[in-house]
Amino acid sequence: MQVMHILKSKSDDSVTTISPEARLDEAAKILSERGIGTVIVSSDGTSAEGILSERDIVRVLGKSGAGSMGGKVADFMTTNLVTCTRADSARDVLGRMTAGHFRHMPVVEEGKLVGVITLGDTVKALLSEVEMEKDALEGMIMGY
């Protein structure tokens, strides 16, 4: 299964972005209001300059306290992005997420942000694929 299939299966394929100049408390509010775990940091809304997760915010709070929430997103975002393309396999993406200990991966093609997939999206897609393979094998064994 490829990333493009995962993106097509998502009920909401929109990507939430935030400016690197926005404050950390604004990012936290967006995450809370939308019930999501990460925002892509982008100056223009189409390129991925960084990523900020709820875990990043918790780390900042734990280290520097609530006063840090007025700081710029750019000061706390992850800039060493691991991305994928729509043509990448779900198995490869799952391996990279697992190895990197992160749960969200921007999908980027030709420098443009085309989506975001989560660890949960990827696992769900792979489980579905395994179930279809199981059904096909059972059908072959049973002579269907």
C-alpha positions in Angstrom: 0.0 0.0 0.0 1.2 3.5 -0.8 0.9 6.8 1.0 -1.5 8.0 -1.7 -4.0 5.3 -0.7 -3.7 6.4 3.0 -4.4 10.0 2.0 -7.4 9.1 -0.1 -8.9 7.0 2.8 -8.7 9.9 5.3 -12.0 11.6 6.1 -10.2 14.9 6.4 -7.2 15.5 4.1 -6.6 19.1 5.1 -3.3 20.1 6.6 -3.2 22.5 9.5 -0.3 25.0 9.3 0.9 27.8 11.4 3.4 30.6 10.9 6.8 30.3 12.4 6.2 33.8 13.9 3.1 32.6 15.7 3.3 32.2 19.5 3.5 28.8 21.2 0.2 29.4 23.0 -1.5 30.0 19.6 -0.3 26.7 18.4 -1.5 25.0 21.6 -4.9 26.6 21.1 -5.1 25.3 17.5 -4.1 21.8 18.5 -6.7 21.8 21.3 -9.6 23.3 19.2 -9.0 20.9 16.3 -8.2 17.8 18.3 -5.0 17.2 16.5 -1.5 16.3 17.7 0.7 18.4 15.4 0.8 21.5 13.1 3.1 22.0 10.2 5.1 25.2 10.4 4.9 27.1 7.1 5.4 30.8 6.2 3.3 30.4 3.0 0.9 27.6 3.8 2.3 25.3 1.1 5.8 24.5 2.2 6.9 22.6 5.3 9.6 24.5 7.3 9.1 22.6 10.5 6.6 20.7 12.6 5.4 21.3 16.1 3.7 18.6 18.2 1.8 18.5 21.5 4.8 16.6 22.8 7.1 19.5 21.9 4.9 21.9 23.8 4.8 19.7 26.9 8.6 19.5 26.8 8.9 23.3 26.6 6.4 23.6 29.5 8.3 21.1 31.6 11.7 22.7 31.0 10.9 26.4 30.9 7.4 26.8 32.5 4.3 28.6 31.3 6.1 31.8 30.6 7.6 30.2 27.5 4.2 30.0 25.9 4.6 33.5 24.5 7.7 32.4 22.6 7.7 32.0 18.8 6.9 28.7 17.2 10.1 28.9 15.2 12.1 28.7 18.5 10.6 25.3 19.4 9.6 23.5 16.2 11.5 20.5 14.8 13.3 21.7 11.7 14.9 18.4 10.7 11.8 17.1 9.0 11.4 13.5 7.8 9.0 13.6 5.0 7.5 11.1 2.4 5.8 11.3 -1.0 2.6 9.8 -2.1 4.5 7.1 -3.9 6.2 5.8 -0.7 5.1 2.5 0.7 3.2 2.5 4.0 5.7 -0.1 5.3 8.6 2.2 4.6 6.9 5.1 6.3 6.0 3.0 9.3 9.6 1.9 9.6 10.8 5.5 9.5 8.3 6.7 12.0 9.1 3.9 14.4 12.9 4.4 14.1 12.5 8.2 14.6 10.0 7.9 17.4 7.5 10.3 15.9 3.8 10.0 15.0 3.3 12.5 12.2 4.9 12.7 8.8 4.4 15.5 6.2 3.8 14.3 2.6 5.8 16.6 0.4 6.2 16.6 -3.4 8.3 19.1 -5.4 8.7 21.2 -2.3 4.9 21.5 -1.8 3.0 20.1 1.2 0.3 17.7 0.0 -0.8 16.1 3.2 0.1 14.6 6.6 -0.2 11.0 7.7 -0.1 9.7 11.2 1.3 6.5 12.7 -2.4 5.5 13.3 -3.3 6.1 9.7 -0.4 4.0 8.5 -1.1 1.1 11.0 -4.8 1.1 10.0 -3.9 0.9 6.3 -1.4 -1.9 6.8 -3.9 -3.9 9.0 -6.5 -3.5 6.3 -4.0 -4.8 3.7 -3.1 -7.8 5.9 -6.8 -8.6 6.3 -7.4 -8.5 2.5 -4.4 -10.8 2.0 -5.8 -13.2 4.7 -9.2 -13.2 3.0 -7.6 -13.9 -0.4 -5.5 -16.8 1.0 -8.5 -18.3 2.8 -10.5 -18.1 -0.5 -7.7 -19.8 -2.4 -7.5 -22.6 0.3 -11.2 -23.1 0.4 -11.4 -23.1 -3.4 -13.5 -19.9 -3.8 
